[in-house]
């Protein structure tokens, strides 16, 4: 049976464990009978003991085959199999007890073990039935071997033994009932926790998508402008060719295609932004991902006013990331910086990349209004924002923090009122890639 089947059918797992114990018990009985027959000579029933051990091993093999024969055993089948095992074991124990000095036999204690097993494997009624069966089988074995209790002391031993079996079932059932109740309660709690985790995951995905929509809304004017310009150029060219068809030459067609390509590039950038941020990991040049994101944000009219300076180190190399996740983080950081620079007379926004030992580093630096010291420890908290009501969800930095953590990295912030803010992203360098030597950076505008 597979591990999954074991989890689905705990009774089958317990029966398999019981069968494994019986291999040891049957072997011990057979070996002890053989040793007594040829070496010890303690009693006259050694041959019978040996063959009884062999019989235990044989029926144990049959029980194991019966358990494996059912791929998805039903509970009723498993209970019948457990009851059969218990009855066969009790018969063997009763015979061994009768053959080894009856009420003074060292085998007597193994009845108690089997009452524990019966309480674990069987319902309470069947467990008590097993105790009564054990008492009856022992009495029959004593009668068959001529060892019926005849003295007051032997009667007390048999009565105490019978009471012990019944009390063992009662106590074990009480313990196992509590354990099973606790297991069911834990199973219900685990199910609720899995359901809650699933809902949290779905809500997180929804919040990520919502934050992307907010970012697109902030860039909407720039997007409209970027799309309107090539459309206006195309419309003018088409109107010209409508009045003068002879002007529709290869050069005009080339200009139309250029404008179409420009619109297509804008659409592709937007599609990249709204793509789910938990896609497949890819190995990509870090500078390429950063540069593409900067170009995407440059559509925003505020970015056009102040410009975004790209200071990308040439030795950064490739990083294993989910590109959409990193793009969303950078878009969030850049839009926050643009908001912080709205009232600054000489705004400056710089995106730097570098490599420091085993980390890739991306810095978003602005000379905006800054963040109050008492707010620095809360900027990554969900729904915390210092923006006016209606201007921010308070989720951008929180989502960015979680996305960078998923990528195995870190993100931190340093800020000073009236001076500016620096947000720093650390992403791990792949282990197989050696540390690069420092190199001069390349700047782009």
N, C-alpha and C positions, 0 to 999 in steps of 0.2 A: 504494500500500500504506500502511496506517496505521502509526503509530509502534509500536503493539502488535505488528503483524505483523513490523515490522523487528526488534523485540526477540526475537520467536520464531524468526526465520529470519535469522541474521546473515550467512549466505552470500548471501541475496537482497540485503541491504543493501550488501555489498561489490560485488556485480555491478552494482547501480545506480550506485554510485560509479565503477566502471570505465567504465560507459557514459557517464557525465557527462564523464569525461576524454577519451573518444573523440570527443565532439562537438568539443572543442578541437583534437584532433589532426587530424581529418578536415578541419576548416575551414582549419587551417594548411597542410595539404598542398595543398588546392585553391587557396588564395590564392597560395601560393608558385609553383605551376605557372602560374597566370595572370600573375603578375608577371614570371616568367622569360620567358614567351611574348611579352609586349608591352613589357617594359621592360629586363630584365637581359640576356637572351640568353646565359645561362651554358652551357646544354647543349641538345641537340637533342630531348630527350624531355619537354619542358615540357608539351605537349598531353596526353601519356599520364599525366604526374604530375597534371595538373588533373583528368582524368577518374577517376583512381584516388582522389583526394580525394573526389570526388562519390560514388563507389562506397562508400567508407568511411562517409559520412554516411547513405547509403541502407540499408546492412546494419545500421548502428547503430540506425536507426529500427525496422527489423524485429526486432532483438534486444530493444529496449525494449518493443515490443508483445508479444513472446513472454513477457517477464518479467511484464508487467502482466496477461497473459491468465490466469495461474494465481493465484487468490485465496489459496490455501494450498499453495504449491509444495512438492513433495517433494524431498528431498535429491538423489535420483537425477536428477530433471528439472533441478535447478539445476546439478549437475555437468556434465551434457551441454551445457547452455547455456554454461557457463564454458569447456568444452573447445572448443566451436564458435567462441566469441569469440576464444580464443587462437589457434586455427588460422587463422582469417581474418586476424587481425592479422599473424601471422608471414608469411603469403603476401604481404600488402601490403608489409611491411618488406623481404622478400627481393626483390620487384620494384623497390622504390625504391632498394635498395642496388645492384642490377644496373644501374639506369638512371643512377646518380650515382656513377660511378667505382669501383664494386666494393669491393674491400678497402680502398680509400682514401676511401670515402664517409663523410661525417659522420653518416649514418643508422645506421651500424654499432652505435653505442653504445645505440640504442634497443632492441636485442635484449636487452641486460642488464636494462633496465627491465621488459621483458616476462617475463623469467625470475623477477624478483621477484614480479610479478603472478601468474604461474603457481604459485609456491610459496605465495602467500597464498590463492588461490582453489581450487587443486586438491590432491588427495591426493599424497603424495610420489611414488608411481609415475608418475602422470600428469604431475607437474611435470618429472621426469627425461625422460619421453617428449616433453614440449614442448621441452626443450633439444635432444634428438636430432633432433626434427622441424625445429627452427630451423637446426641445422647442415646437415641434408639439403636444406632449402629454399634456404638460401644457396648451397650448392654447386650446386644445380640452376640457380639464377638466374645465377650466374657462368658456368656452362657455356652457358646460353642466350644470354647477351650476349657470349660469346667472351672472358671474363676469368678463365679457369681459372688458378690459381697456376702460374706457369711458372719462377719464380726461387726460389732458396733463401730469400730474404727474404720473398717472398709466401707461401711454404709455412709459414714460421715464424709469420707474421701469422695465417694461417687456423687453424693448430694452436693458437696462443695464444688466439685468439678462441673456439674450440671448448672449450678447457679452462676459459676464463673463464666461459662459460655454465654448464658443469656445476658448477663451484665456486660460482657464484652461487646455483644451486638448492640445493646442499648446505648452504651457510652460512645462506641464508634459511630453509630448512626447519628447521635446528637452532634458529634464533631463534624462528620462529613456533611450533614445537612446544613450546618452553619457555613462550612467551606463552599458548598455548592451554591448556597444563597449569595455568598460574597462573590463567587465567580460570576454568577449571573448579573449581579449588580455592577461588577467591573466591566463585563461585556456590554451592558447597556450604556455605561458611562463612556466606554471606548467608542461605541457607535455614535453617541451624541457628539463626542469630541471630533470624530472623523467628519461628521456632518457639519459641525461648526467650522472645522478647518477648510472644508470644501466651500462653504459659504464665504469665509473670509478671503479665500483665494479668488473666488468669483468677484467679490466686492472690490478687491484690490485691482483686479484686471479692469473692472468698470471705472475705478478712480483713475487708473493710468490712462485709459482711453479718454475720460473726461478732461484730464489735464492736457492731453494732446489737442483736444478740441478747443480748449481755452487758448493754448498757444497759437493755434491756427486763427482763432478769432482775433488775437492781438496783431497778427500779421496780415489780416484780411485786406486792409487797405493797400498794403504793398503788393499783395498777390493780385488784386484787381488791377492795379496800375501796371504790373509786369505783364499781365495777359492782355490788357486793353491796348497797350502800345503796339505790339506786333499785329493784333487784329486790325487796328486802325491803319497800319502800314499796308496790310494785305488788302483791306477794303479800298484804299486809295489806288493801289496798283490795279486792282480788278476794275474799278470805275474807269481808270485811264484806258485799259485795254478794251473795255466795253465800247467806248467812244472811238477808239482807234485800234481795231483788232490787229493791225499790222505791228503794233508795239509788243504783242505777245511773242517774244522771242526767247531764246535760251537764257539770256541774262535776267529777264523778268521772272521766268520760271524758277531760276536759281534763287532769286530774292524771296519768292514765295516760300520756297522750301526752307530757306534760312529762318523765316518767321515761324513756320510750322515747327521746326526743330526747337526754336526758342520756347514756344508754348509747351511742347512736349517735355522739355527739360524741366520746366516749372512744375508741370503735373507730376513728373517722376519724383521730384523733390518732396512734394506734398504727400505722395503715396508712401514714400519712405518714412515720413514722419508719423503717419497714422498707422503704419504697419505694427502688428503686435510686437511688444518689446521683449518677449521671451522666446524668440525664434531660435534657430540653430546657431551654435557657436561657429565662428569662422576665424581664420587667421588672416588678418588684413593689416596693411601699413597704417599705423596709428595716425600719421600726419594726413593721409588721404581721408580718413573718416572725419577728422577734425576740420580739414579744409572744406569738405562737402557740407558739413553742418554750418560752417561760417557763411558759405554761399547761400545756404537755405535761409539763414536769419537775415542776411543782407537785403532780402525782399522787403523786410519791415521798413516802413518809412523813417522811423527813428534811427535805424542803423544807417540808412542812406545819409541822414543829416550829419552824423558824427563820424561814421566809418568805423570799421573793426580792424584793428591791427593784428596780423597773424605773425607770431614769432616762433616758427617751427624749427626745432633743432634737426639737423640732418642725420644724426646718428641714432634716432629713436628706434627705427626698425618696425617689425610687425608685432602685433599683439593678438592674443586669442580672446575674442569678445563676441557678444551679440551686438552687431553694429547698430540695430534699431534702438537697443537699450541705451547705448552710449550717446547716440544722436539725441534721444529724448532728454537725457540728462543735460547735455551741453545746450540744447535749445532752452531748457528751463533756466539754466544759469545765465545765459546770455540775455534772455528776456528780463530776468530780474535786474541785471546790470543796466539794461536800457531804461527800466523804470527808475532806478536809482540815479541815473544821469539826466533825467528829464529837466531838472531845474539848475543844472550846472552850466556855467558860462563857457568853459573850455573843457568839454567832456572828452574823456579818453577811455577806450576799452581795448584791452590787449588780451589775446589768447596765446599762451606759451605752451610748448611741449618740450620735455627734456627726459633724460634718463639718469636716475640716481641709484647706483648699485643694482638691486634686484627689483626696482620699481620703475614703471613708466609714470611720468608726472604730467598732468595737464593743469594749467593755472588760468583762471579767468579773473583778470585784474581790472578794476575800474576806479576812478577817482570821484565816485559818487558821494552821496550824503553819509554813507556809513551806517553801522548798526550800533545801537546803544549797548554798553557792556552788559547790562542786566538781561539783554535779549539774546546774547551770543549762544548761551547754553540751551536755548529753546528753538533755534531756527529750524532744526530738523524734526521738531515735534509735529504730528499731524494737526492740521487746522490752525496752526499758529501763524499769524501774519501781522505785519505792521502796516500793511497797505490799508487805504480807506475801504469802507464797506462797499462791496460790489466790484472792487478792483483786484481781488485775489481770493483764491480758495483756501490758501494755507496748506496745500497738498504738494505743491511743486517740489520743494526741497525735501520733504519727507519721502516722496516717491523716488526722487533722485538718490537719496541716501540708501534706500532699500535696493534699487537697481544696481548701484555700484557694489553693494555688499554681495549681491548674487553673482557678480562678476569676479568676486574674490578680492575686491579692492577696498579702499577707504576714501572718505571725503571729509574735509574739515574746512573751517572758515576762520579767517582772521579779519578784523575790521577796526577802524578808528573813526569816530565821528568827525565829519568835515574833511577827512583825508581820503577815504575809500575803503574798498572791500576786496579781499582776495579769497577766492574759493579754489581749493586744491584737491584734485583727484589723483589718487595713487592706484595704479593697476599693476598686478604682478607680471613680471617678465617670465615667459615660459622657461621651465627648468633646463630644457635642452639647449637653450640659447645662451652663449657666453656673454659676459658683460662687455659692452662696447667701450672703446676709448673715447674720451671727450672730443667733440668736433665743433667747428664753428656753426652757428645757426644761420638759417636762411630766413629772410623777412619777406612778407608779402602784404599787400594792401588791397 
